[in-house]
Amino acid sequence: MLRKLNTLKQFGNLNFTACAAYHSTRKIPDLTRDRYSVKRGDYGTLTNDDIKYFESILSNRCITDKNDIEMHNIDFYYSYRGSSQLLLKPKTTEEVSAILKHCNSRKLAVCPQGGNTGLVAGTTPIFDEIIISMQLMNNIERVDEASGVLVCQPGCVLEKLEEHVSQHNLVMPIDLGAKGTCHIGGNVSTNAGGLRLLRYGNLHGNVLGIEAVKADGTILDLMSNFKKDNTGYHLKHLFIGSEGTLGVITKLAIACPPASKAVNVALVGLNSFEDVLKTFTSAKRNLGEIMSACELMDHQSLRFSVDHYKLNSPIGEYPFYLLLETSGSNLKHDEEKMNSFLESSLARGDIQDGVVTNETVKVRQIWAIRELLPTAKINEKYFFKYDISVPLSRFYEIVPVMREHLGDSVCDVQGFGHIGDSNLHVHIICDEFSDEIYKRIEPFIYEYTAKMKGSISAEHGIGFQKKELLKTFKQPEALHLMKELKSVMDPNHILNPYKVLCD
Ligand code: FAD
């Protein structure tokens, strides 16, 4: 039976870093350098003279207080911890340039940081790298409704940009669960994918221009207002997804699509993964141009979110759930299309039950189940998190395999993610970090992914967490070229060391 959604408990977005209770209840993780036996690179050591220099350009935005730096030394999931002694908060491109020029001349390593929601340990220092927080570079320069071009600094919080561009009848081409905290600069630096990549494509297509500062302080103006600009090599792409290892992004031009007038969301329950695939294939065929998201949650992950956040689930118990969204310009037409698709799927037995709504509050309530899922119980448990691309036909295969492989040694293995983009997230949940479990999971999960000809990082990047894997999973010639590029752009390797590439 297909039902219209009546009421669901409302749940807004969480701003994680501002949530004091979240930080005060967490167990401080081991230092990353100790847990993973990392050797410090041949970098300079911060002196009082360096601090005096930074104070001369940034005044009170040069922070040495241990307590104020603590939150920037630890990652979002409390899995990694660095020991930086200095946090810098520039406001302008010129300030970033002066900082990097000085650091390069002194061979002081730096770690650029956005909203610190990154999931691969790219965002926190490993040793004493100076943290350059982009938090105060949060000005919106302009929005042009006709062309859809937004120009802003990298420290703008994604959700704030979403609110701002909506006043111009536009939407951001990217949306993710961490939008209340992550920065657009962080999104671009990780080439984040998120919930609507299916509709708007990835950031390589949506970033029109970039201004970035190289390691030696040189300001590179790669700004453009156009989708078409074939003037030589497309250098901006080097900064998209390079995780702060090639330069610091200081300005961005983003192409924002028009806001949709009509949004419909359905949450459906399914009996098997085979039915999930049938439903997704049929959704692409029948909802075509208006489909804007398709997310999978297995039973364990939906329950995890609903139980933890005490949400009212609008649907019964099924092995799998699909969240389908359409965004279009004609409510009646889109509603008819969605209903007809759902009814025929139900009649064929592909889906067992479902709810559908186009009321804004209820749309947000359904999305909350999916968006809050990755944060449920994060202050109680340890999460081994995996983000892989795998062929659709074998999309969910790894989840039961991991359950079998790990047995009772872990609390739970959950599978969910952006099935519309072949991107699965696997969460392996334990009471606390265990080296023994870690060694049972890795490299097993990556080798399994490689056997399926998948990608070991679909959207979160490489960071510190996966850099050793590049040696195994990337073609040596491609890796060599990456290293050459790094050496050309950052000869002293001061930008986000210990990340992405092995020394
Ligand atoms: P940070 O975590 O601060 O930094 C990430 C990397 O970018 C680091 O290497 C850092 O050095 C670099 N960096 C940051 N700013 C700059 C800059 N201005 N110049 C140069 N380098 C810079 N990711 C997805 O792709 N899709 C999702 O659906 C998704 N959902 C998430 C849901 C939750 C609940 C959480 C916690 C995370 C999620 N993520 C997701 C991961 C994360 O939110 C993204 O990687 C995000 O893009 C990181 O942005 P940030 O501002 O927090 O960057």
Residues whose N, C-alpha, C, O or C-beta is under 5 A from the ligand:
A	BS01	FAD	F76 C111 P112 Q113 G114 G115 N116 T117 G118 L119 G122 T123 M134 P154 D175 L176 G177 A178 C182 H183 G185 G186 N187 S189 T190 A192 G193 G194 L195 E243 G244 G247 V248 I249 E371 P374 E459 H460
